[in-house]
Structures are given as structure tokens and as C-alpha cells.
């Protein structure tokens, strides 16, 4: 490839010749940079997904350990412990509550706490829910 330019101010002409590699060197540099950038972005995405997976597993394991610990404490206390939500629906019901009321956890969880007001054991409970 060649080029010719006449400079009228200086009164001279310039001629130059470059080969294909030299003419396309800027294009190839951009092509290499884009390729390197694509590889970098790929590794960045893979690293992000891996870290997210690890953190989610750690959080899930922590929640599982916490729930297991809470369940062990609730099931091994001598006190009757019943947890309910804002609507009075039983969320958890420990073994002492099972002994006191005569209902299994499966029978009570998901039901309104008012079902325990008159238990088969003859004991009566007055439940007052102060929900704010």
C-alpha cells in the first residue's frame, strides 16, 4: 500500500509505502484488547457466581444451624412454649405443650391458638391476643 501527498506550502511531495501488517496494526491492537476484555469479563462473572453460591450456602447453613438449635431448646425445656403469628396461627408447639394439651404438634401447627382453649385434658386456657 502506498500514499502520495503534495504539500503546496513547502513545494514538495511525500510518498510513503506501508505493508498490510503495518496498515492494520491499530485494528489488530483493538481486536486483541477486546478479546482480553471479554476473557476478563468471563472470569469476573464466573468468580461472582461462585462467590454468590458460597455466601448463599453459608447463610443457609447458618439458618439451618440456628433453627436446629432453637428446636432442641424448645423441645427440651420443661415449660410449655407455643409461638403464633399475628393472626393467632400456631407456628411452633413444643413437647411440653403436647403433654399439657394432649394434641400433637402436627394437629396444632397451622391452626388458630383458640383451639387450645378447651383441651381434652379438661384444662381451660384463656387466650388474649394483643396484636399491634
C-alpha positions, 0 to 999 in steps of 0.5 A: 500500500502506498500514499502520495501527498503534495504539500503546496506550502513547502513545494514538495511531495511525500510518498510513503509505502506501508505493508498490510501488517503495518496498515492494520496494526491499530485494528489488530491492537483493538481486536486483541484488547477486546478479546482480553476484555471479554476473557476478563469479563468471563472470569469476573462473572464466573468468580461472582457466581461462585462467590454468590453460591458460597455466601448463599450456602453459608447463610443457609447453613447458618439458618439451618444451624440456628433453627436446629438449635432453637428446636432442641431448646424448645423441645427440651425445656420443661415449660410449655412454649407455643409461638403464633403469628399475628393472626393467632396461627400456631407456628411452633408447639413444643413437647411440653405443650403436647403433654399439657394439651394432649394434641400433637404438634402436627394437629396444632401447627397451622391452626388458630391458638383458640383451639387450645382453649378447651383441651381434652385434658379438661384444662381451660386456657384463656387466650388474649391476643394483643396484636399491634 
